[in-house]
Amino acid sequence: MSNCVSDESPIKPADLRGILKYVPMFRDHIFVLALDGSIIEHENFSNTITDIAVLRSLNIKVVLVHGIGKQLRDAAAQRGIVPGDVYGEGPTDAAMLTLAREITGVVSQTIIEALSHSGLKTAVTNAVRATEIGVIHGVDQQFTGKVDKIDVAVLKNFLEQGIVPLITPILCNREGQSLRVNSDLLASEMAVALGASKLIYLTPFPGLVIDGVVTVNIPLRELAEFFSEKREHIIAERLRSKATYAIRALESGTARAHILDGRTTGGLLTEIFDKVGLGTMIHANDYEKIRPARKKDAQAIHNITKQGVRNETLVQRTRAHIEQHIEDYFVYEVDESVIGCACLRRYPGKRSDMELGSVFVQSHYHGRGVGKKLVEYAVLMATKAGAHRLFALTTQSHAFFRDICHFEDGVLGDLPVPRREEAHSSGRNAKVLFKRLKQRRNSTEKLS
């Protein structure tokens, strides 16, 4: 994958049609944004602040947590200090704590200035209390801490007043002693305590890199298995902390965690408001699902299939026709947005055969297995309905049905007579494919 960073995002922040669609879904929700230190220093940081201003204008409540890893590493090198761990994941000695306190003040002020320039009110607060980690595997972690208590009432009071709370990686314990806390951990704890609907890590990576490949979205269960099965080494090293604390947040009730590139113009808005997104989304509940279509889906189905009609892969059907036969359709939904569809029809007087049609997926989702899942769902539904064969007629997707979905080649003579005549008279010269369906034994049969 290229290391270059695009100056453009897939959607423009000014595209209000794309953004306003999601406003009712996210209005008054809380998003916790974790900013890596490297993102704060990047030339795109002012654009990220603009994205945050857009979120606030849409009544989305934002909490910021910032890191200092890059700044701490650079400062330590300039002063000849052996940095040890700069991310708050290992021991912090007195010298590093002193430097971290200094750097935190500078970074926090940079963020305050940027927020002020965009007309946003902010407050650095001590509403989060820390406690010492102590000794781990025989090693004293010294001034490295973890979250002890979060004053949720104070933070929510800030949010209700339109103030963006800014949480730093230097926290105090009960006695007022400063401790260094990992910002990934801190953001995760904040998301859980505040009941945030999104935990968003802005990083210098294109997303969650697993085995060298950026993952677009991944279920919590699947990500957690990498750690439970001791396979976390396939996750890029600097992203393991974010993956770990994203898992912790989602297991405690946060619905979504995102890991995305904070160096891309409009990247934050793209990840939130575009159906495809920019980075990686980790989801705890059903993000993708196939369900029977409802009448209100008729327009979305019509819009999706228009492209198929234009390139002659689908037969044209009006919105009214789709609505009239809506019980035949099922849709593939991504985060409450329909991105694919198909329909399943019986042949009149031929209960043993059914036909799969109108299989179409939005272009943004091509190559992600959505079409195959729609076909698998159709096979399951046809089997449950008692059919013995499932037919598909196609002009341009022969290889998909044959090689990916394992249909067999057929001929027009395999179709029931009325459908055979209809296909012949259409002039589309569609290829016929079919799949034999295995029927389950009924309850009265003896199982071997």
N, C-alpha and C positions, 0 to 999 in steps of 0.2 A: 504494500500500500504506500502511496506517495506521502511524503512528509510535508508537502506544501499545503498551505492553508488557503482556502478560497476566500476571496473578498466578498463573495456574494452568498446569500442563503437561498434555499429553494423557494421561499416565499418572501415577499417584501413586507416589512412591518406596516407599511401604509395600506396593505390590502385588507381593508376593513371587512370585506365580505367574508374572508377566511377567518378573521379574528372574532367578529361579532357573533358568529354561529356558536362559539363556545362560551360566550359571556354568561348566559344563564346557568351553565354547568359549573362555572368556577366562581361566580359572584360570592363574595364574603368568605371564600375559602382561604386557608392559610398555606402559603408555600414557604418552606425553609430553603434558602439558597446558601450553599457553601462555596466560597470563593477561594480557590487555590492562590497562594501568594504570587505565583507566576502569572496568573490571569490579571491580577491587580496592576502588575507592571507592564502588561502587554498594551500595545497601541490601540487595541480594540476595546479597552476597558470602558472608555467613555460611551461607546455604543451599547455595552452591556448595561450601564447605568440608565441609558435611554430606554432600553427594553424594560427595566425595572419600573421606570416612570410610567410606561404604558400599562404594565400590570396594575399599578396603583390607580391609574385613571379608570380602570375597569373594575374597581372595588375588590381587587384581589389583595389580601393582606400579606405582606412580605417581611420575613425575618432574615437578616443577613448574619452569617458566621464566616469569619475570614481566617485564613491560614497565613503563616509567615515563613514557610520552609525555605523558599528560594532566597528571600531577603536575609534570613538568618545564616544560611550557608555562605552567601556572598560576603556578608559583614564579618563572619568568622575568618574567612580566607584573607580579607583585607587587613585584619588585625593580628593575623598569625595565631589564631586560637584553633586548637583541634576541635572541630565541631561536634564530634560524636553523632548522636541522633538529632536531626534538625526538625523532625516531623512530630515530635511528642509521643513517639511510640516506644522509646527506650529511656534509660536513666538521664536525668537532667541535673548537672552539677551546679554549684553556685555561680560560677563564671558564665555558664550558658544561660542560666536564669536571668542574670543581670542584663546580658545582651538581648535576650528574648523580650524582656520588659521594654527595653529601649526601642527595639525594632517594632514591637506591637504598637507603641505610641505613634510612630511615624506612619505605619501602614493604616492604622485606624483614621488618622487625620487625613490621609490621602482619600480614603473612602468618604469621609464626612464632606470634604471639599467637593468631590464629584457629585454626591447626592444633593448638596446645597446648590450647585450649579444647575441641576435639573429641577430645582424647586421642591425637593423632597425634604421633609423633616425627619431627623434621626436622633437617636439617643444611645450613647454607650452606657451600658447598665451593669450593675453588679447583682442583678436578679438571679444569677446562676452561681451557686456555691460549689466549691470543689473540696475534695479530700485527697490525702496522699494515697497513691497506689500501694506503697509499702515495698515488701520484698517479694520478688517473683523468681522462682527457680534459684534461690540463694543469692540473687542480685538485688541490692537496695536501689530502688528507682529514684531515690532522693527527692528532688523537687518536681517530679512528674506526677500529675494528678489525674483524677477522674471526676465525673459529675457526682455531686452529693445531693444537691437539692436545687430545684428550679421553682422560682416564685412565679407561677403561672398567672396569678391575678395581676401582678405588676405588668407583665409582658402583654397580656390581653388588654389591659387598660391603655398601654401605648398604642396598640393596634387599633383600638376603637377610636382613638384620637387622630388616626392617620399618620402616626409616627412609626418609622421603620427602626425597630430595635437592632442594634449592632452589637454582636457578641464576639469578644476577642478570645484568643487562645490562652490568655493569661487570666486566671481566675483566682479568687481568694478563698481560703478555708475559713473555719469558724473564728480563728484567731487573727485573721487579716493577713496571713502569710500567702504570698503569691505562689502559684503553682502553674506549671506548663501543662496544657491539656491538648491532646490531639484534636484538630478541628473536625476531622471526619466523624470521630466519636461524638464530639460536642453537637454537631448538626443533627446526627441521628437521635440523640437524647432530646434535643429541642423539638424535633418533628413529632416524636411520641408524646411528649408532655403537653404540647399545644394542640394535639389532634390534627396535625397538618395533613392535607390530602396529598401533598407532594413534597418529597425531599429531593433536591436537585444539586448535584455536584458539578460545578463548572471547572473544567480541568484543561490541561494542554494536550489532551488525547481526543481522538475522534469519537470515542465511546468506550464501552467495556470491551477490551481486546482479549479474546479467548483463543488460545492456540494460534495467535497471529492474525485472527480475523475479528473485525468489529461486529458485534452482535446487535441487531436492530432492536429486538425485544426478547426477553427471557423470563419464564415463570420463576417465581421465588423458589419453588420446590426444586427445579432443575439447577439453579445457581447454588442453592444450599448443599446439594449433593456433591458438588465439587469439593467442598470443605469436609463434609462428613466422610467422604470416600478418600480423603487425603490426595485429591487431585488439584488442589488450588494452585499448584505450580504452573498450570497452563494459562492462568490469568496473569496478564502483564503485572510485573512486580509492584509498580507504583499505584496500581489500581486495586490491589488486594484489600487494602484498608477500606477503601470506599465500598467494595463489594461486601466485605464483612459487616460494616455498619449499616449498609442498605438492608441486608438480610435481617439484622437485629431490629431495625425500624419496622420493616414489613411484618415480621413475626409478632410485633407488638401493636399492630393495628393500622399503620400507615398504608395507604392503598397503592401508591406508586413511588418508585425511586428512579431518578434519571441520572445518567452519567453522560456528559456531552462536552464538546469542544467550546470553551469560552473565548476562543480567539476568532470566531467566525461572526461576521456582521449579521445581526438579526438572529443569531443562533438560538437564543433563549426563547424568543417568540415562535420560531419555527418548530422547536421541540414541543412546545405547549399547544400551539394552535394549528399545526399542520398534521394531517392524518398520517403521513409517513414519518415526520419528525426528522431530527438531525443526528441524534446520538443513540444511546441505548436506554430503553425503558425496562425496568424490572417490575413485574406486577404480581400482586398477592392474590388477586381474585380473577374472575373471568375477564380477560382483556379481549380475547378473540373468541367468538362463538358462532355456531351455525344454529339458526332457528327458523321455524315456519314464518313466512312473510305475513304481514298484517296489511290492511287496506292503506294505512298511511305510508307504507313502503312503496306503493305503486309508482310514485313520481321518481323516487330514487332508483328503482329498477329500470324505469324507462330511460332515465338519464345515463345509467351505466351501459345499457345495451345500445345506445345510439351509435357509439363508436363501432361496435360489432356490425351494426346495420350498414354503416358507411363503408367498411372494408369487406362487406358481403360475407362475413362469417356467421351472421345471424339473420334470421328472417325478421322483417320489420313488424312490430306490433305496437299498436297505439297504447297510450296510457289507459284509455278506457277498457281496452281489451285485457290488459294486464290486471286491472282492478277487478274486472268481471271474473277472471280466473285466478285470483290471488291465492286461493287455497292450493293451487298446484305449485306455487313458488316457495322457495326457501332462500334465505340470504345469509351471507357471511358478514358479520358485524365486527368492527374494530372500534373499541371504546365508544360504543353507541352510534357509530357511523357505518352505513352499509357500503361495503367496498366490492362485493361480489354477489352473484346470484345464479340460480339454476331453477329449472322446473321439472316436475315429474308427473307424467300423465299416463293414465290407463288407456288402452285401446277399447273402444266400445265392444262388448260381447266377447272380449278376449282377456280374461282375468289373469292368465298365466304370463302375459307380456306387458311390459311398461316401457315408456320412452323417456329418456333424459334429454332435455333440451335447454336452450338459452343459458348455457354455461359461459359466464363471462366475468372477468375480474378487471378492476381498474388498472391501468397501465403501471401506476406507481407500485403495485403489489405483484407484478409479474415476477416469476422466478423465485417466489417464496413458498410455493407449495399450496397456495390457496385453492387453485383450481382442482388439484388432486383431492384436497379435503372435501370440497363440494361433491365431487364424484363419489368419494367413499361414503359420504353421508347419504347420497342418493341410493347407493347399493344397499346400505343398511335399511333405509326406509322401504325400498322395493321388496327386500327380503321379508321384512316384517309384514308387508301387505300381502304376502303369499305369492308373489310373482316368481316365475322360474327363469325368465330371461329379461335382461334390460338392454334396450336398443339405444343407439345414438347415431344420428345422421349428421355428417359434417363435411364442409367443403375445404377447410383449411387446417383442421386440428386432428387429422388422421393419426399422425405420429404420437400426439399427446394421448389419445385414447388407447392406441395400440401398445405403445412402449412404456408409457408412464402409468396408465390405469389398467393395463392388461386386458383390454377388450380384444375380441377376435374379429377378423374380417368376415363380413357377410355380404349378401347380395339383396337386391330389391325383393326377390322372391321369398326371402325369409320373413318379410313384414306381413302383417295381416292385410287382407285385400284392400280395404278402404285406404289405409295408410300408404300402401304400395302405389295405388293409383294417384294419390295426392302428391307423393314424392316424384313420380314420373312426370306428371303434368306441370310441376313447378318449374322445370327447366334448369334447376340448380345443379343437377348431376352430382348430388351429394353421395359420399361414400357411406356405406352401411357398416356399422360395427355392433357387436353384441357381447354381452357377458352372461354366462350361465350362473345362476344364483343357487346357492346351496340352502335348502330349507332345513330348519331345525326340526328335530324330532318332537312329536307332540307328547304331552304328559303321560299318555297311556302306553307309550312304547317302553320296552324294557331296555335299560341302558347297559351296555357291555362293560 
